Amino acid sequence: MNHSYFLRSSLVFCLCFSVYSFTAVPPKHKPKTIEQKIDSLMATLSLDDKIGQTAQRGTSSRVKGPLAEALKTAVRNGRVSSVINVVDIDKVNELQRIAVKESPHHIPLIFSRDVIHGFKTIFTIPLGQAATWDAESVEAGARIAANEASASGIRWTFAPMLDIARDARWGRIAESAGEDPYLASVMAKACVNGFQGKDLSSPNSIAACAKHFAGYGAAEGGRDYNTANIPEQLLRDIYLKPFKAAKDAGIATFMTSFNDLNGVPASGNRFLLKTILRNEWKFDGMVVSDWNSVSEMITHGFATDSSQAAEKAVNAGVDMEMASNTYEHHLKELIRDGKVTLAQLNQAVRNVLRLKYRLGLFDHPYTQAPTSPAVLTAANLAAAKKSAAGSLVLLKNSNNILPLTSAVHKIAVIGPLADAPHDQLGTWTFDGESKDTQTPLNAMRQYWGKDNISYAAGLAYSRQHSHAGFADAIAAAKNADAIVFFGGEESILSGEAHSRADLGLPGSQDSLLMELSKTGKPVVLVIMAGRPITLSHVLDKVDAVVMAWHPGTMGGPAIAEVLAGEVNPSGRLPVTWPKTSGQEPLYYNHTNTGRPATKEAYVAIDSIPVGAWQSSLGNTSHYLDAGYLPQYPFGYGLSYTSFTYDDLQVKNSAIPVNGRLRVSAQIANTGKRKGTETVQLYVQQLTGDLVRPVRELKGFKRITLEPGQKQMVEFSIPAAELAYHHQNLQLATDPGKYKVWIGKNAAEGLEGSFVIK
Ligand code: BGC
């Protein structure tokens, strides 16, 4: 055989073989994109199937027991897209099996739940988490919540709540990150990263939901569900900022809100859902209504009946309807009558299916039972304790009474929240349980020894008026070296539909504190509440005040460690603290007025001479009986050590509009303990196209310093961050003069100035 023959025949063989293999094995296709998968699936769906994909059904939050047959049947018929509040893994898998095996198109369900500040391991309330100013710990908390919830089959949470809350009367301030758009945006991003993880399709990632879109926190008078009137500039510059941050962080879903915004209910608000969310922000995720908020547009007086409610909601851009079923009942006829286009419905269904593909539900519809404990693990509890301890804000500490030193042997633990496991969990904790919760009383007994703690609640619950328990409390106090009083609000006094007109300590807590102060023993007041509490009656009767929010499962040990000085408090207020309820709404980033008060113009109202002339009191913007200052400013919080600020340097005092502000200051720990300081950067534009806030937070850095240690802290902020919406609604940074502060809170700081050219 000569070589050429061999080569030729091998070539022929190879060619034949490759032709053979080419025809026998189908060519490899590029994997379909999610959009192509949606196209294919959409082509097979009937109108009823499509409408089914817009429906969320389920039970109310705490219903236990067997799955309702009606729900199973609806799933089997493809009439349900998402299920809310089924959390048992067996029931989740059973419903999913029906959807995937028995429904006409085998489309998986998404199981959803309000996992707001933890699932089984409850973290401090969101307002408390914001008080940590610690994005890393907030992200870690959301990751833990996602791990715990997804182990039960939950793949979608209705969090974070991103409503800016400028009014502490509003009960849902507890669920918010407070009043500031910058801080809330940092928290928004941390929550999205934590809940959704790096890959939304991983089985322990859960879709997050930016709620409530939008303006809900501006409910007039702080009364929940009330109308919100927000001029467009303010809406864009303040209220929408955290939502935009969540969108930019890749949040999977948005939820509409209950309120009307400037007269248009959010669930029928095209401007919010189409103009802003879809057209300007290019959001391609899914929008769900709030619970019944579509049908409630009838009660609002925005829709005549449930058919018109469905029409307005779907045309505005609500993709999925939670709880009410106007879509199910009316979309077919609305499409037939041309009031809703098929294209509009298709868009909604595509948004729903996209979420299901992104979550990987088509590939992995079922939840695997965890092989090791998934909830309340030691690591999860430790993270909850760290977050709660970091959220504690030391508001007052006369004579450094805290931390309680070794000279304090016997402590009287008093107050309605010292041993109230349910209440310390706070609002929106469907799955956290009292039995898993460590109260301050338990923790303090462990810490100081049972014999050194005497306990008398004095009041059985926060609203109690009876003084029957006072005598025991006073007796316990007299035999102690110090009193720690756990007061505040039960969890039921904040949260949805739980607004308060009076922000004082409820019940007879003020009276009990006054009696305790008469014993002459030092009094430490620890407040557990979902909002700031006005303290004007008792502030001078107590030596120290610690704001502990509703601190969650591990609140007890977290507080004990701070009281004992093992943890140096580092929380800072995410909300301005009022002296009196009548100051609300109250927020630091207000505008100036033409007659600002410059010194505290407070005059005891009774001391005004009868017949005095108006002008003798000064014509400035203040309250006769409360002045103009808050009790504590935004950003405020003390430490067991002290920090000084020096050497402010504005590195470039003339900045181009597209340049950056660079400014630094030196921070020193001048006390005797290691401590963490939150260094805050504020800016004010002196003159604008619209009047500008007296200060706006534009950055912050948390630094930990040993005693005697100093650190230069530098901020570099793009001038674009100083832009705002002008009268013509254009977003622009103005040339002109600005002030800048680096300081401890919104009322202090080293002041400098710069210009934008
Ligand atoms: C609340 C939402 C919540 C929904 C589902 C509504 O009442 O406003 O924040 O996610 O219920 O429970």
Boltz pocket constraint, residues with backbone or C-beta under 6 A from the ligand:
constraints:
  - pocket:
      binder: B
      contacts: [[A, 114], [A, 158], [A, 211], [A, 290], [A, 291], [A, 496]]
      max_distance: 6.0
